Amino acid sequence: MLRILIIDDEMPARNRLRRMLAEVPAVQVAGEAATGQEALRLIPVKLPDVLLLDISMPGLDGMALAQILQQQASPPAVIFCTAWPDQALEAFECNAVDYLVKPVRRERLEAALDKARRFIATGGGQVSGVFLRSTLAGRVRLLPLSDVICLYAEDKYTMAVHENGKLVIDQTLLELEKEYADILVRVHRGTLVARDRIRELGKASDGRYYLRLEGCDERPQVSRRSLPTVRKFIRDLA
């Protein structure tokens, strides 16, 4: 049973979360707080497993509260529930489990609570890791780099192929190659591949080389310039 503390300065928002949680199995609302200061007083009393935390609040805001909790030995898992779509990176730097943009949908809330359960089960280890940022229609989404299989340059965009589909991200291939050279390898002028996803180098009937990757059906072409590097990498795997 997850004990949850709802922290939001707006009563309608707290009520909406409470109603949704009433329909989610194995959760219990341990209490509510309207400010960060009130939450700090309630946490040692209510002993919540998870905080549903707003960012914009008078006085001690949600981000500042999360930073304070980071200093504790065993803080509750934090799920931000906010109207601000552009502070996700800062939220994950505070070791947030998830970042939900209002109006929060029940299915997203349940998925976030599942993440919190895994976070708690592993002892509350760092979950933020490395994320790639996608900004579409003013909304920010963060894609764990560990989920990325390969990346393509498409016109003016960078497309990330990941475990659950594809996503346009903000950074260029060149920026990603420089920043994550130990994780991503360039196999073609317009393609980066996650090193740990490479499984096999194949050759097509027309003489072109391609890669088989774990986790997707993509078969990225390998350029002649990149072929020696890829071959060496595969030999080292054997």
Order of alpha helices (4+ residues) and beta strands (2+ residues): beta-alpha-beta-alpha-beta-alpha-beta-alpha-beta-alpha-beta-beta-beta-beta-beta-alpha-beta-beta-beta-beta-beta-alpha
